[in-house]
Amino acid sequence: FKQKTAYEIMPSLVGSEMCIRDSSWTDGHPRESTRKGGTVKAMVPAGLAHHDMHQSVTFNNMGPQIPMYNGLLYFNPDEYGVFTPGADLAKGWTLSGDGLSYDFDLQTGVRFHDGSAFDADDVVATMDKILNPKEGVLSMRKIAFDSVDSVTKVDPLTVRFNLNREDGILPKSIAIGFNVMVSKDTLEELDYDLRPAFDAPGTGPFKYMNHKQKEIWNLEKNPDYFKNGLPYLDRLKIFHGTGAAAAAALLSGQVDYSAWLNKGDGDKIVAGDFPGYKSMTWGVYNNCLLYTSDAADDTPCV
């Protein structure tokens, strides 16, 4: 699959050493041919302490949950090393002449996994949760929106971010991968606290099937995904494990790629001790996939 496809199935691969078992990857780059269907099995770190992306600061949530959701914007992974916000649930934005408001135009025809329609009300409710968390509910990225006084509905497919000062980096703050959009109905049902909601419906390329805490998450293709032709895969199996366990799962064929290998295991794969396996260094700035080929830990991203 192509690199962008890797983003669509797992947009949050992070780690100083990530190894993949796939002959379609050569010299650190995926081939141009695209294969559709099938299942990818991944291994990511420890199980989730809770299920609220807005209250989380760890990759533990990103790994299993991010394929189920979308944000208004996301960091375009085609721009290697350049954190460029791209269209996701918002297809574009307009900055007012005085620099004190952004209008975001929303995608049409988007539905949550429960069949309900996505619109401006869901954005307003989600952003209110982030900007004005209820007592006992954390908002780990509220500080990223300190320029935002409120988010209001202009019409069913337009929202406005009203600012207290000019903020040229607001699109980048919005594109932070944890800022996923959730339906207003779901938020009201759960009293704006998603910690217990492992299956809160999103709009993302994969839908929740089932999971076993701290062992595995099973996700299936969303046939109604609003991005035409995506996702390429039918299913994701996301296991939990690090270090020696991650290396053993990869080398035994239990998974197709693993993050957070021990340095020694990673070094052996880099050295070519295990033919058919590839080691890469990956980095993530909130939801942006960066790529370096066979890089040591001190090699800058390119």
Salt bridges, closest charged atoms under 4 A:
GLU8 OE2 - LYS227 NZ 3.89
ASP22 OD2 - ARG35 NH2 3.27
ASP52 OD1 - HIS54 ND1 3.80
ASP52 OD2 - LYS129 NZ 2.96
ASP88 OD1 - LYS227 NZ 2.82
ASP103 OD1 - ARG160 NE 2.62
ASP121 OD1 - LYS153 NZ 3.36
ASP146 OD1 - ARG165 NH2 2.77
ASP191 OD1 - LYS134 NZ 3.36
ASP193 OD2 - ARG195 NH2 2.67
GLU215 OE1 - LYS212 NZ 3.75
ASP256 OD1 - ARG21 NH2 3.17
ASP267 OD2 - LYS263 NZ 2.98
ASP294 OD2 - LYS278 NZ 3.24
